[in-house]
Amino acid sequence: MTGSNHVDGNWRFALILGGARSGKSSAAEKLVTLRGKPRIYIATAETWDDEMRDRVARHRADRGAGWLTVEAPLDLAGALGRVDPDAAVLVDCATLWLTNHLLADHDLDAEAAQLAVAIAACPAPVALVSNEVGWGIVPDNALARRFRDAQGRLNQQMAAQADLVLGVMAGLPLVLKGLPPAGFA
């Protein structure tokens, strides 16, 4: 059941938070791999330029073989609804997904609510990567402040729903809620 604290470390929904290049994606990949199930990687990035295409290619190479990749820059709920119940899912990342919706001028609260429902209904365990953006300075423009506030609210909503919440700093995972599985360090 989503939202419960599993004593055995067998999470149903895990949230992995951290700053840029903190190691959060690697931690999430390890969590999903430890499930011992076929792995689905739901990518939310949009590749608008060469730098982003290179970044996505490096990420894919770092992840290695054995992952089925699904592109879902906007319809994350739909992608989660179509996953194989015998798989384990990594969504990378909520931050880019939220950015895509912000730039498309969608209702961010409605999208977040739809995501929460989709995660709860997903037949497979889900690890969601998200950036912690609230530790920096107050942004100097309204759009950036709107994004920072929406991201903070989304992270809180997802953390409340998650069985396991990890914060990652300098490649070190810190358990904020729940218990990680055996073999996770």
Secondary structure, DSSP 8 states (H G I E B T S, - for coil): -TTS--TTS--SEEEEEE-TTSSHHHHHHHHHHHTTS-EEEEE-----SHHHHHHHHHHHHHH-SSEEEEE-SS-HHHHHHTS-TTSEEEEE-HHHHHHHHHHTT--HHHHHHHHHHHHHH-SS-EEEEEE--TTS---SSHHHHHHHHHHHHHHHHHHHH-SEEEEEETTEEEEEES---TT--
